[in-house]
Amino acid sequence: MPRVARWWFDPASVWDSRFLKMSRCLERSRVDIVLRRLEELGTHCSIRSKALFIKQKLEGLSLSLQHAKEFWSDESRTNGRKESIIMNFCILPAGAWGTAVAIHLDALGENVTLVPREESQAERMRETRENEEFLAGYPLGETMTVTHEYQPALGEADVCIIAAPTKFLRNVCREIRESLAQNSSGKLKLILTLTKGVEEGTQQFPYEVIQEELPGYAVGTLSGPTFASQVAGHQPSAIVLASTLEGGEAEEIQKAMSGPALRVYRSSDLKGVSLGGSLKNVYAIASGCCDGLGLTDNAKAALLTRSLAEMHRIGTALGGETATFYGLSGMGDLVLTCNGQESRNRTFGELIATGVTIDELINERKMTVEGYKTCLGYHKLCQEKGIDAPIIEQIYETLYNGVSPKDGIERLMTRDLKAESL
């Protein structure tokens, strides 16, 4: 069973949304689309993969038509509701966050194809209808397609969502580029990343990596105060979608991704949203150090307030907009990541403060901590550009020069006094 109570999830409201979008299935059968996709695939995919792909699509079609017919038999339920268009989403790979977004979109009635890295993982997920490896306890919808083949999923996608960690993002983009070159319908409107952080070495944001590796496509990032398990569990959440799309297309995707349990806001400040999403991971390490040292409410409140001021100072100096850092991808994500028990970066800082070595956490426990490498990049950048960032300075000293968290806090508390400002 899911660890998070589903008290907010109203099945009727979510199914209403699903049925509204599935109503279009009554107007035209999607069998012709599946058959056309088979012809387009040709020899690019194995016969077995094509058969599985078609089987899942036809099964999903049968369920969709059945649900839609039942729904539309009760016209009173649809009065005043606005019809929206079903969109095709390809989500890869199938980690915790990618799976959570897939579950959310599938519950809204969108056409979702989830693409695990390995064929064996895809087979297990199809059999169990669950991602036991990365997000156990949260069932996959029966209409969701699961395949390890990029080409059939990308070929029909309106939106491609990449959920790969920063260090793997560039390679995933190259695999996508190869698949699109071999088989593309030209439908793809947006390539969206769920990745937060910066690429080691280049210090590029995820959207910049995508722009470099997949030129010619609109790009975006989805960021904000969300844990995968809570999105999969349909807990009320809000997030921001920043992209290079303009006008109607951006609104169309915003509407498709929004529902009773996840409200999506639009933004054009790609840089600012990316800055907030990466900087908060560094400050979460400091917050975890406070927890590990046994510090309580006063210390955490002071740290978060001054971290927000520092985030704003760095972010605006690097091209972000002020409003962004006081929104969901700035302050919102900072509050969640610095306090949430599911935050890997906060947990990392807490363990360091209790005496666990960084080598053990990174190399032996194989802990994924975006803030560790991100801190190194921002420390160098702030020094080069003369940006005052005392909190990042002390986190850097702890992570890379062996200064204890306790001594780092003392250094912050005994700095020269000044007037409060942003």
TISEMI-428604 format. One line per 3 residues: their letters; for each residue x, y, z of N, C-alpha, C. Coordinates in steps of 0.1 Angstrom, whole numbers, always signed. Example, Ala and Ser with C-alpha at 12.3 -4.5 7.8 and 13.67 -1.06 7.14 Angstrom:
// TISEMI-428604
AS) +132/-57/+78/+123/-45/+78/+132/-33/+78 | +128/-22/+71/+137/-11/+71/+129/+0/+79 .
//
This chain:
// TISEMI-428604
MPR) +8/-12/+0/+0/+0/+0/+9/+12/+0 | +4/+23/-6/+12/+36/-6/+14/+41/+8 | +26/+47/+10/+29/+52/+23/+22/+65/+26 .
VAR) +17/+72/+16/+11/+85/+18/-4/+83/+17 | -12/+87/+26/-26/+86/+26/-32/+93/+14 | -42/+87/+8/-48/+93/-4/-61/+101/-1 .
WWF) -60/+109/+10/-72/+115/+15/-77/+126/+6 | -68/+132/-2/-73/+143/-11/-79/+137/-24 | -75/+125/-28/-79/+120/-41/-93/+117/-41 .
DPA) -100/+125/-50/-115/+123/-52/-116/+115/-65 | -119/+102/-64/-119/+94/-77/-129/+100/-87 | -141/+105/-82/-151/+109/-91/-146/+121/-100 .
SVW) -139/+131/-93/-134/+142/-100/-123/+139/-110 | -114/+130/-106/-104/+126/-116/-109/+118/-127 | -119/+109/-124/-125/+101/-135/-133/+110/-144 .
DSR) -139/+120/-139/-147/+130/-147/-137/+136/-157 | -125/+140/-153/-115/+146/-162/-111/+136/-172 | -109/+123/-168/-105/+112/-177/-116/+110/-188 .
FLK) -129/+110/-184/-139/+107/-193/-141/+118/-203 | -140/+131/-198/-141/+142/-207/-131/+141/-219 | -119/+138/-215/-109/+137/-226/-111/+124/-234 .
MSR) -116/+114/-228/-118/+101/-236/-130/+102/-245 | -138/+113/-243/-150/+114/-252/-147/+114/-266 | -135/+119/-270/-131/+120/-284/-129/+106/-290 .
CLE) -127/+96/-281/-126/+83/-286/-139/+78/-292 | -150/+84/-288/-163/+80/-293/-165/+85/-307 | -158/+96/-310/-160/+103/-323/-151/+96/-334 .
RSR) -140/+90/-330/-131/+84/-340/-123/+73/-333 | -123/+61/-339/-115/+51/-333/-100/+53/-334 | -92/+50/-324/-78/+51/-325/-71/+39/-330 .
VDI) -79/+29/-335/-72/+18/-341/-64/+21/-353 | -70/+31/-361/-62/+35/-373/-49/+41/-370 | -48/+48/-358/-35/+54/-354/-25/+43/-351 .
VLR) -30/+33/-344/-21/+22/-340/-16/+15/-353 | -25/+12/-362/-21/+5/-374/-11/+14/-382 | -13/+27/-383/-4/+36/-390/+9/+36/-383 .
RLE) +10/+36/-370/+22/+35/-363/+30/+23/-366 | +23/+11/-368/+30/-1/-371/+37/+0/-384 | +30/+6/-394/+36/+8/-407/+48/+17/-406 .
ELG) +48/+28/-398/+59/+37/-397/+71/+30/-390 | +68/+21/-381/+79/+15/-373/+88/+6/-382 | +81/+0/-392/+89/-9/-401/+98/-18/-394 .
THC) +110/-18/-397/+120/-28/-391/+128/-22/-380 | +124/-9/-376/+132/-3/-365/+130/-10/-352 | +119/-16/-349/+117/-23/-337/+115/-38/-339 .
SIR) +117/-46/-329/+115/-60/-330/+100/-63/-331 | +97/-75/-338/+83/-79/-340/+76/-80/-326 | +84/-86/-316/+78/-88/-303/+75/-74/-296 .
SKA) +84/-64/-298/+81/-51/-292/+69/-45/-298 | +68/-46/-312/+57/-40/-319/+44/-46/-314 | +44/-59/-312/+32/-67/-308/+28/-62/-294 .
LFI) +37/-61/-285/+34/-56/-272/+29/-42/-272 | +35/-34/-280/+30/-20/-281/+16/-19/-285 | +13/-26/-296/-1/-26/-301/-11/-32/-292 .
KQK) -7/-43/-285/-16/-50/-276/-20/-40/-265 | -10/-33/-259/-13/-23/-248/-22/-12/-253 | -19/-7/-265/-27/+4/-271/-42/+0/-273 .
LEG) -44/-12/-279/-57/-17/-281/-65/-20/-268 | -57/-26/-258/-64/-28/-245/-68/-15/-239 | -59/-5/-240/-62/+8/-235/-74/+14/-242 .
LSL) -75/+12/-255/-86/+18/-263/-99/+11/-258 | -99/-2/-256/-111/-9/-252/-116/-3/-238 | -107/-2/-229/-111/+4/-216/-116/+18/-217 .
SLQ) -109/+26/-225/-113/+40/-227/-127/+41/-233 | -130/+34/-243/-143/+34/-249/-154/+30/-239 | -151/+19/-232/-161/+15/-222/-164/+25/-211 .
HAK) -153/+31/-205/-155/+41/-195/-162/+54/-201 | -158/+58/-213/-164/+70/-219/-179/+68/-221 | -183/+56/-226/-197/+53/-229/-205/+54/-216 .
EFW) -200/+48/-205/-207/+48/-193/-208/+62/-187 | -198/+70/-189/-198/+84/-184/-208/+92/-192 | -208/+92/-205/-216/+100/-213/-231/+96/-212 .
SDE) -234/+85/-207/-248/+81/-205/-255/+89/-194 | -247/+96/-186/-252/+105/-175/-248/+119/-179 | -257/+126/-187/-253/+139/-192/-253/+149/-181 .
SRT) -260/+147/-170/-261/+157/-160/-247/+160/-153 | -238/+150/-155/-225/+151/-148/-216/+160/-156 | -219/+164/-168/-210/+171/-177/-214/+186/-179 .
NGR) -225/+190/-173/-230/+203/-175/-220/+213/-171 | -217/+223/-179/-207/+234/-176/-193/+230/-177 | -189/+218/-181/-176/+214/-182/-170/+216/-196 .
KES) -158/+220/-197/-152/+223/-210/-144/+211/-215 | -146/+207/-228/-139/+196/-234/-125/+200/-236 | -115/+191/-234/-101/+193/-237/-96/+182/-246 .
IIM) -84/+184/-251/-79/+175/-261/-69/+165/-254 | -70/+152/-258/-61/+142/-253/-47/+145/-259 | -37/+144/-251/-23/+146/-256/-15/+133/-254 .
NFC) -5/+131/-262/+4/+119/-261/+16/+123/-254 | +19/+117/-242/+31/+119/-234/+40/+107/-235 | +53/+110/-238/+63/+99/-236/+72/+103/-225 .
ILP) +74/+95/-215/+82/+98/-203/+93/+87/-202 | +105/+92/-201/+117/+83/-200/+128/+90/-191 | +136/+81/-184/+133/+67/-181/+123/+66/-170 .
AGA) +121/+54/-164/+111/+52/-155/+116/+51/-140 | +122/+62/-136/+126/+63/-122/+114/+67/-114 | +116/+71/-101/+105/+75/-92/+98/+87/-97 .
WGT) +105/+98/-101/+98/+110/-105/+91/+108/-118 | +97/+102/-128/+91/+100/-141/+79/+91/-139 | +79/+81/-131/+68/+72/-129/+57/+80/-122 .
AVA) +60/+88/-112/+49/+96/-106/+42/+105/-115 | +49/+112/-124/+43/+121/-134/+34/+112/-143 | +39/+101/-147/+31/+92/-156/+18/+88/-149 .
IHL) +19/+84/-137/+7/+80/-129/-3/+92/-129 | +2/+104/-126/-7/+116/-126/-13/+118/-139 | -6/+118/-150/-11/+121/-163/-21/+110/-168 .
DAL) -18/+98/-165/-27/+87/-168/-40/+88/-161 | -40/+93/-148/-52/+95/-141/-61/+106/-147 | -55/+115/-154/-62/+126/-160/-68/+122/-174 .
GEN) -64/+110/-179/-69/+105/-191/-60/+108/-203 | -48/+113/-201/-39/+115/-212/-33/+102/-217 | -29/+101/-229/-22/+89/-235/-7/+90/-230 .
VTL) -4/+80/-221/+9/+80/-215/+17/+67/-219 | +29/+69/-224/+39/+58/-226/+51/+60/-217 | +53/+51/-208/+64/+51/-198/+75/+42/-204 .
VPR) +88/+47/-204/+99/+40/-211/+110/+37/-201 | +110/+25/-195/+121/+21/-187/+134/+19/-195 | +145/+19/-188/+158/+17/-195/+160/+3/-200 .
EES) +156/-7/-192/+158/-21/-195/+145/-28/-199 | +147/-38/-208/+135/-46/-213/+130/-54/-201 | +139/-59/-192/+134/-67/-181/+126/-59/-171 .
QAE) +130/-46/-169/+122/-37/-161/+108/-35/-167 | +108/-32/-180/+95/-30/-187/+86/-42/-185 | +91/-54/-187/+83/-66/-186/+77/-68/-172 .
RMR) +86/-65/-161/+81/-66/-148/+70/-56/-145 | +71/-44/-150/+61/-34/-148/+48/-37/-155 | +49/-43/-167/+37/-47/-174/+30/-58/-166 .
ETR) +37/-67/-161/+31/-78/-154/+25/-74/-140 | +32/-66/-133/+28/-62/-119/+20/-49/-119 | +20/-41/-130/+14/-28/-131/+19/-20/-119 .
ENE) +32/-20/-116/+38/-12/-106/+53/-11/-108 | +59/+0/-104/+73/+2/-105/+79/-2/-92 | +81/-15/-90/+85/-20/-77/+99/-15/-73 .
EFL) +108/-13/-83/+122/-9/-81/+123/+6/-76 | +115/+15/-81/+117/+29/-78/+106/+36/-71 | +94/+30/-73/+82/+37/-67/+72/+26/-63 .
AGY) +76/+18/-53/+67/+7/-49/+55/+12/-42 | +43/+5/-44/+31/+8/-37/+22/+17/-45 | +26/+21/-57/+17/+31/-64/+14/+24/-78 .
PLG) +2/+19/-80/-2/+12/-92/-2/+20/-104 | +2/+14/-115/+2/+20/-128/-12/+18/-134 | -18/+29/-140/-31/+28/-146/-31/+17/-157 .
ETM) -43/+11/-159/-44/+0/-169/-43/+5/-183 | -45/+18/-185/-44/+23/-199/-30/+29/-202 | -21/+28/-193/-7/+33/-195/+1/+23/-202 .
TVT) +8/+27/-213/+17/+18/-220/+31/+18/-214 | +37/+7/-213/+50/+5/-208/+59/-2/-218 | +69/+4/-223/+78/-2/-233/+92/+3/-232 .
HEY) +102/-5/-235/+116/-1/-234/+121/+5/-247 | +112/+5/-257/+116/+10/-270/+113/+25/-272 | +123/+32/-275/+121/+47/-276/+112/+50/-288 .
QPA) +115/+44/-300/+109/+48/-312/+94/+48/-313 | +87/+38/-309/+72/+38/-309/+67/+49/-300 | +73/+51/-289/+68/+61/-279/+71/+75/-284 .
LGE) +83/+78/-289/+86/+91/-294/+79/+95/-307 | +76/+84/-315/+70/+87/-328/+56/+93/-327 | +49/+90/-317/+35/+95/-316/+34/+106/-305 .
ADV) +45/+110/-299/+44/+119/-287/+42/+134/-291 | +33/+140/-283/+32/+155/-284/+42/+161/-275 | +44/+155/-263/+54/+160/-253/+63/+148/-249 .
CII) +76/+151/-249/+86/+141/-244/+91/+146/-230 | +89/+139/-220/+94/+143/-206/+106/+134/-203 | +117/+141/-200/+129/+134/-197/+131/+135/-182 .
AAP) +132/+124/-175/+134/+123/-160/+147/+117/-156 | +157/+119/-164/+171/+113/-162/+179/+122/-152 | +187/+116/-143/+196/+125/-135/+205/+133/-144 .
TKF) +210/+144/-138/+219/+153/-146/+230/+146/-153 | +237/+137/-146/+249/+131/-152/+246/+122/-163 | +233/+117/-165/+230/+109/-176/+222/+116/-187 .
LRN) +218/+129/-184/+209/+136/-193/+214/+137/-207 | +227/+140/-209/+232/+142/-223/+232/+130/-231 | +235/+118/-225/+235/+106/-232/+221/+102/-236 .
VCR) +211/+105/-227/+197/+102/-230/+192/+110/-242 | +197/+123/-242/+193/+132/-253/+198/+127/-266 | +210/+121/-266/+216/+116/-278/+209/+104/-283 .
EIR) +204/+96/-274/+196/+84/-278/+183/+88/-284 | +177/+99/-278/+164/+104/-283/+167/+110/-297 | +178/+117/-299/+181/+123/-312/+182/+112/-323 .
ESL) +188/+101/-319/+190/+90/-329/+176/+84/-332 | +168/+82/-322/+155/+76/-325/+146/+86/-333 | +146/+99/-330/+138/+108/-338/+143/+109/-352 .
AQN) +156/+108/-354/+162/+108/-368/+157/+96/-376 | +155/+85/-370/+151/+73/-377/+136/+72/-379 | +128/+79/-370/+114/+77/-370/+107/+88/-362 .
SSG) +103/+98/-370/+96/+110/-363/+84/+114/-371 | +73/+116/-365/+61/+120/-371/+59/+135/-372 | +69/+142/-366/+68/+157/-366/+58/+162/-356 .
KLK) +52/+154/-347/+42/+159/-338/+47/+165/-326 | +60/+162/-323/+66/+166/-310/+66/+181/-308 | +59/+186/-298/+57/+200/-295/+67/+205/-285 .
LIL) +71/+197/-276/+79/+201/-264/+87/+190/-259 | +100/+193/-255/+108/+183/-248/+110/+190/-234 | +105/+183/-224/+104/+188/-210/+113/+180/-201 .
TLT) +121/+186/-193/+129/+179/-183/+124/+181/-169 | +125/+170/-161/+122/+170/-147/+135/+171/-139 | +146/+172/-146/+159/+172/-139/+162/+186/-133 .
KGV) +168/+185/-121/+172/+197/-114/+187/+197/-111 | +194/+208/-113/+208/+208/-110/+216/+214/-122 | +229/+212/-123/+237/+216/-134/+246/+205/-138 .
EEG) +250/+204/-150/+259/+194/-155/+273/+197/-151 | +279/+186/-145/+293/+188/-140/+302/+190/-152 | +311/+200/-151/+320/+203/-162/+316/+215/-170 .
TQQ) +304/+214/-176/+299/+225/-184/+292/+235/-176 | +286/+231/-164/+278/+240/-156/+265/+244/-164 | +261/+236/-173/+249/+239/-181/+236/+234/-173 .
FPY) +225/+242/-174/+213/+237/-169/+207/+226/-178 | +198/+217/-172/+193/+207/-181/+187/+211/-194 | +179/+222/-193/+173/+227/-206/+183/+231/-216 .
EVI) +195/+236/-211/+206/+240/-221/+212/+228/-227 | +213/+217/-219/+219/+205/-225/+209/+200/-236 | +196/+200/-233/+186/+196/-243/+187/+204/-256 .
QEE) +188/+217/-254/+189/+226/-266/+201/+223/-274 | +212/+220/-267/+225/+217/-275/+224/+204/-282 | +218/+194/-276/+218/+180/-281/+206/+178/-291 .
LPG) +195/+185/-289/+183/+184/-297/+178/+197/-302 | +186/+203/-310/+183/+217/-315/+170/+216/-324 | +163/+227/-324/+151/+228/-332/+138/+225/-325 .
YAV) +139/+220/-313/+127/+217/-305/+125/+227/-294 | +112/+230/-291/+109/+238/-279/+113/+230/-267 | +118/+237/-257/+123/+230/-245/+116/+236/-232 .
GTL) +116/+229/-221/+110/+234/-209/+115/+226/-197 | +111/+231/-185/+115/+224/-173/+103/+224/-164 | +101/+214/-156/+90/+213/-147/+96/+212/-133 .
SGP) +93/+222/-124/+100/+223/-112/+91/+229/-101 | +94/+226/-89/+86/+231/-78/+86/+221/-66 | +79/+224/-55/+79/+217/-43/+71/+204/-44 .
TFA) +77/+193/-49/+70/+181/-51/+79/+169/-48 | +74/+159/-40/+81/+147/-39/+73/+136/-47 | +80/+127/-53/+74/+118/-63/+63/+110/-56 .
SQV) +65/+105/-44/+55/+96/-38/+42/+104/-36 | +43/+117/-33/+31/+124/-30/+23/+128/-42 | +30/+130/-53/+24/+132/-66/+17/+119/-71 .
AGH) +24/+108/-69/+18/+95/-73/+6/+92/-64 | +6/+97/-52/-5/+94/-42/-16/+104/-43 | -15/+113/-53/-25/+123/-56/-27/+133/-44 .
QPS) -17/+136/-37/-17/+146/-27/-18/+160/-34 | -25/+170/-28/-25/+183/-35/-12/+189/-36 | -8/+193/-48/+6/+199/-51/+5/+209/-61 .
AIV) +15/+218/-62/+16/+228/-73/+30/+228/-78 | +31/+232/-91/+44/+231/-98/+44/+242/-109 | +56/+245/-114/+57/+255/-124/+63/+249/-137 .
LAS) +57/+252/-148/+62/+248/-161/+67/+260/-169 | +81/+260/-170/+87/+271/-177/+92/+265/-191 | +89/+272/-202/+93/+267/-215/+95/+278/-225 .
TLE) +100/+274/-236/+102/+284/-247/+90/+285/-256 | +79/+277/-253/+67/+278/-260/+60/+292/-257 | +52/+296/-266/+44/+309/-264/+30/+306/-266 .
GGE) +22/+315/-260/+7/+315/-263/+0/+302/-261 | -8/+299/-271/-18/+288/-270/-12/+274/-268 | +0/+271/-273/+6/+258/-271/+10/+256/-257 .
AEE) +16/+266/-251/+20/+265/-237/+7/+263/-228 | -3/+270/-231/-16/+269/-223/-22/+255/-225 | -21/+250/-237/-27/+237/-240/-20/+226/-232 .
IQK) -7/+226/-231/+1/+217/-223/-2/+219/-208 | -2/+231/-204/-5/+234/-190/-19/+228/-186 | -29/+230/-194/-42/+224/-191/-42/+209/-191 .
AMS) -34/+203/-201/-34/+188/-201/-27/+182/-189 | -18/+189/-183/-10/+184/-171/-17/+188/-158 | -26/+197/-158/-32/+201/-145/-44/+192/-142 .
GPA) -47/+191/-129/-59/+183/-125/-62/+186/-110 | -71/+178/-105/-76/+181/-91/-65/+180/-80 | -54/+172/-83/-43/+170/-73/-30/+177/-77 .
LRV) -29/+182/-89/-17/+189/-93/-20/+201/-101 | -17/+213/-96/-20/+226/-103/-7/+230/-109 | -7/+233/-122/+5/+237/-130/+4/+252/-134 .
YRS) +14/+259/-130/+15/+273/-134/+25/+274/-145 | +23/+285/-154/+32/+287/-165/+43/+298/-162 | +54/+297/-168/+64/+307/-167/+73/+307/-180 .
SDL) +78/+319/-183/+88/+320/-194/+102/+322/-189 | +104/+322/-176/+117/+324/-170/+124/+310/-168 | +128/+305/-179/+135/+292/-178/+148/+292/-170 .
KGV) +155/+303/-171/+168/+304/-164/+165/+305/-149 | +156/+313/-145/+152/+315/-131/+147/+303/-124 | +138/+296/-131/+132/+283/-126/+144/+273/-124 .
SLG) +153/+272/-134/+164/+263/-133/+173/+266/-122 | +176/+279/-120/+185/+284/-109/+179/+280/-95 | +166/+283/-93/+160/+279/-81/+160/+264/-78 .
GSL) +157/+256/-88/+157/+242/-87/+170/+236/-84 | +181/+242/-87/+194/+237/-84/+200/+243/-71 | +198/+256/-69/+203/+262/-57/+197/+256/-44 .
KNV) +184/+253/-44/+178/+248/-32/+184/+235/-27 | +190/+227/-36/+196/+215/-32/+208/+217/-23 | +215/+228/-26/+227/+232/-18/+223/+236/-4 .
YAI) +213/+244/-4/+208/+249/+9/+202/+238/+17 | +196/+228/+11/+190/+217/+18/+201/+209/+26 | +213/+208/+20/+224/+202/+27/+227/+209/+40 .
ASG) +227/+223/+40/+229/+231/+52/+218/+228/+62 | +206/+227/+57/+194/+225/+66/+196/+211/+73 | +200/+201/+65/+203/+188/+71/+213/+188/+81 .
CCD) +224/+197/+79/+234/+198/+90/+228/+203/+103 | +219/+213/+102/+212/+218/+114/+205/+207/+121 | +198/+198/+113/+191/+187/+119/+200/+177/+126 .
GLG) +211/+174/+119/+221/+165/+125/+228/+170/+137 | +229/+183/+139/+235/+189/+151/+224/+191/+162 | +212/+188/+159/+202/+189/+169/+196/+203/+171 .
LTD) +199/+212/+161/+194/+226/+162/+179/+225/+159 | +172/+235/+164/+157/+235/+163/+152/+247/+155 | +140/+251/+159/+132/+260/+150/+139/+273/+147 .
NAK) +144/+280/+157/+151/+293/+155/+161/+292/+144 | +170/+282/+145/+181/+281/+136/+176/+278/+122 | +167/+269/+120/+161/+265/+107/+154/+277/+101 .
AAL) +147/+285/+109/+140/+297/+103/+150/+307/+98 | +160/+309/+106/+171/+319/+102/+178/+314/+89 | +181/+301/+89/+188/+296/+77/+180/+297/+64 .
LTR) +167/+293/+65/+159/+294/+53/+156/+308/+48 | +155/+317/+58/+153/+331/+54/+165/+337/+47 | +177/+335/+52/+189/+340/+46/+193/+332/+33 .
SLA) +189/+319/+33/+191/+312/+21/+183/+317/+9 | +170/+321/+12/+162/+327/+2/+168/+340/-3 | +173/+348/+6/+179/+361/+2/+191/+358/-7 .
EMH) +199/+348/-3/+211/+345/-11/+207/+339/-24 | +197/+331/-25/+193/+325/-37/+188/+336/-47 | +181/+346/-42/+176/+357/-50/+188/+365/-55 .
RIG) +198/+368/-46/+210/+376/-50/+218/+369/-61 | +220/+356/-60/+227/+348/-70/+219/+347/-83 | +206/+344/-81/+197/+341/-92/+195/+353/-101 .
TAL) +193/+365/-95/+191/+377/-103/+204/+381/-110 | +216/+379/-103/+229/+383/-109/+232/+374/-121 | +226/+362/-121/+228/+353/-133/+217/+353/-143 .
GGE) +208/+362/-142/+198/+364/-152/+184/+359/-149 | +181/+355/-137/+167/+351/-133/+159/+363/-129 | +146/+361/-129/+137/+372/-126/+133/+371/-111 .
TAT) +132/+383/-104/+129/+383/-90/+117/+375/-86 | +106/+377/-93/+94/+370/-89/+95/+355/-89 | +104/+349/-98/+106/+335/-98/+111/+329/-85 .
FYG) +120/+337/-78/+126/+331/-66/+117/+332/-54 | +106/+339/-56/+96/+340/-45/+84/+331/-49 | +85/+323/-59/+75/+314/-63/+77/+300/-60 .
LSG) +71/+291/-67/+71/+277/-64/+85/+270/-66 | +92/+274/-77/+105/+269/-80/+116/+275/-71 | +113/+286/-64/+123/+292/-56/+120/+289/-41 .
MGD) +112/+298/-35/+109/+296/-21/+101/+283/-18 | +92/+280/-27/+84/+267/-25/+93/+255/-24 | +102/+253/-34/+110/+241/-34/+121/+242/-23 .
LVL) +125/+254/-19/+134/+256/-8/+128/+251/+5 | +116/+255/+8/+109/+251/+20/+108/+236/+21 | +103/+230/+9/+101/+215/+9/+114/+207/+11 .
TCN) +124/+211/+3/+137/+203/+3/+145/+205/+16 | +143/+216/+22/+151/+218/+35/+144/+212/+47 | +131/+208/+45/+124/+203/+57/+119/+189/+55 .
GQE) +117/+185/+42/+110/+172/+40/+119/+160/+43 | +112/+150/+49/+120/+138/+53/+124/+129/+40 | +118/+132/+29/+121/+124/+17/+132/+131/+9 .
SRN) +137/+143/+14/+148/+150/+7/+161/+143/+8 | +167/+139/-3/+180/+132/-3/+191/+142/+2 | +190/+155/-3/+200/+165/+0/+200/+168/+15 .
RTF) +188/+170/+21/+187/+173/+35/+192/+161/+43 | +189/+149/+39/+193/+137/+46/+209/+136/+46 | +214/+139/+34/+229/+139/+32/+236/+148/+42 .
GEL) +231/+161/+44/+236/+170/+53/+235/+165/+68 | +223/+159/+71/+221/+154/+84/+231/+143/+88 | +233/+134/+78/+243/+123/+81/+257/+128/+83 .
IAT) +261/+138/+75/+274/+144/+76/+276/+150/+90 | +266/+157/+95/+267/+164/+108/+267/+154/+119 | +262/+141/+117/+263/+131/+127/+276/+123/+126 .
GVT) +285/+126/+117/+298/+120/+116/+300/+110/+105 | +290/+107/+97/+292/+98/+85/+300/+106/+75 | +310/+99/+69/+319/+106/+60/+312/+107/+46 .
IDE) +317/+117/+39/+311/+120/+25/+315/+108/+16 | +327/+103/+18/+331/+92/+9/+322/+80/+11 | +318/+77/+23/+309/+66/+26/+296/+68/+19 .
LIN) +291/+80/+20/+277/+83/+15/+277/+83/+0 | +287/+89/-7/+288/+90/-21/+293/+77/-28 | +303/+71/-23/+310/+60/-30/+306/+47/-25 .
ERK) +302/+45/-12/+299/+32/-7/+283/+30/-7 | +276/+40/-2/+262/+39/-2/+255/+43/-15 | +263/+49/-24/+259/+53/-38/+247/+62/-37 .
MTV) +248/+72/-28/+237/+81/-25/+237/+92/-37 | +225/+94/-42/+224/+104/-53/+221/+118/-46 | +230/+127/-47/+229/+140/-40/+233/+151/-50 .
EGY) +223/+157/-57/+226/+167/-67/+233/+179/-61 | +230/+182/-48/+236/+194/-42/+251/+194/-40 | +256/+182/-39/+270/+180/-36/+279/+186/-48 .
KTC) +277/+182/-60/+284/+187/-71/+280/+201/-75 | +267/+204/-73/+261/+217/-76/+268/+228/-68 | +271/+225/-55/+277/+235/-46/+291/+239/-52 .
LGY) +298/+229/-57/+312/+232/-62/+311/+242/-74 | +301/+240/-83/+299/+248/-94/+295/+262/-90 | +286/+264/-81/+281/+277/-77/+292/+284/-69 .
HKL) +300/+277/-61/+310/+284/-53/+320/+290/-63 | +324/+283/-73/+334/+288/-83/+327/+300/-91 | +315/+299/-95/+308/+309/-102/+307/+322/-94 .
CQE) +303/+321/-81/+302/+333/-73/+315/+339/-70 | +325/+332/-69/+339/+338/-68/+343/+345/-80 | +340/+339/-92/+344/+346/-104/+336/+359/-107 .
KGI) +324/+359/-103/+315/+370/-106/+314/+380/-94 | +321/+377/-83/+320/+386/-71/+307/+387/-65 | +299/+376/-64/+286/+375/-58/+288/+371/-44 .
DAP) +282/+378/-34/+283/+375/-20/+274/+364/-17 | +280/+352/-13/+272/+340/-10/+278/+333/+2 | +277/+338/+14/+283/+333/+26/+278/+319/+29 .
IIE) +266/+316/+27/+261/+302/+30/+267/+292/+21 | +267/+294/+8/+273/+285/-1/+288/+284/+2 | +294/+295/+6/+308/+294/+10/+311/+284/+21 .
QIY) +303/+285/+31/+305/+276/+43/+301/+261/+40 | +291/+259/+31/+287/+246/+27/+299/+240/+19 | +304/+248/+10/+316/+244/+3/+328/+240/+12 .
ETL) +330/+248/+22/+341/+245/+31/+339/+232/+39 | +326/+229/+42/+323/+216/+49/+325/+204/+39 | +320/+206/+27/+320/+195/+18/+333/+192/+12 .
YNG) +341/+202/+10/+354/+200/+2/+367/+203/+10 | +366/+210/+21/+378/+214/+29/+378/+208/+43 | +368/+200/+46/+367/+193/+59/+363/+202/+71 .
VSP) +358/+214/+69/+353/+222/+80/+341/+216/+86 | +340/+214/+99/+329/+208/+105/+316/+216/+104 | +304/+210/+103/+292/+218/+102/+291/+228/+114 .
KDG) +295/+224/+126/+294/+232/+137/+302/+245/+136 | +315/+243/+131/+324/+255/+129/+318/+263/+117 | +312/+257/+107/+307/+265/+96/+295/+274/+101 .
IER) +287/+269/+110/+276/+277/+115/+282/+289/+124 | +292/+286/+131/+298/+296/+140/+304/+307/+131 | +310/+304/+120/+315/+314/+111/+304/+323/+105 .
LMT) +293/+317/+102/+282/+324/+97/+276/+334/+107 | +275/+329/+120/+270/+337/+130/+279/+348/+135 | +292/+347/+132/+301/+358/+137/+306/+366/+126 .
RDL) +300/+366/+114/+304/+375/+104/+301/+390/+108 | +307/+399/+100/+305/+413/+103/+290/+416/+103 | +285/+424/+112/+271/+428/+113/+268/+438/+102 .
KAE) +255/+437/+98/+250/+445/+86/+235/+448/+87 | +230/+457/+79/+216/+459/+78/+209/+447/+70 | +197/+444/+74/+190/+433/+67/+187/+438/+53 .
SL) +190/+430/+43/+186/+434/+29/+186/+421/+21 | +181/+422/+9/+181/+411/-1/+194/+409/-7 .
//
